[in-house]
Amino acid sequence: MFYVELGKRIRQARQQKRLTQQALADAIELTRTSVTNIECGRQPVMTHHLVRIARAVGVPVESLLPSPIEPPSELNARLSGLGNDKREWVGRIIRSTSTD
């Protein structure tokens, strides 16, 4: 889930900067296929590439990183039928065991 959300944030930032995947790939010295895979969450991002991506799209690295305490939206939808106490408990369990 972490890399999927990271990829979404990278794609949004790239599109806001009006860069093609190829232009971003050239700027960060990767292939267009690698950029596609990163944006889809299929390829982990090395730290130095993440820094290059942030520079290329003109945003701080932190803005690309998903919050570790934010449950994924799909999970929120599944948990919406639970009471607040149970949702908070599930969130604490997820945060304490997350390895992404």
DARA-V299842 format. One record per pair of residues at least 24 apart in sequence whose C-alpha atoms are under 7 Angstrom apart, sorted by the first residue. I is the first residue (numbers start at 0). GAP is how many residues later the second one is. If there is no record, write none. Layout:
((I,GAP) (I,GAP))
//
This chain:
((1,64) (1,98) (2,38) (2,41) (3,36) (3,37) (4,61) (5,58) (5,59) (5,60) (6,31) (6,32) (6,33) (6,34) (7,31) (8,55) (9,29) (9,54) (10,28) (12,44) (13,43) (16,40) (23,32) (26,29) (27,24) (27,25) (68,26))
//
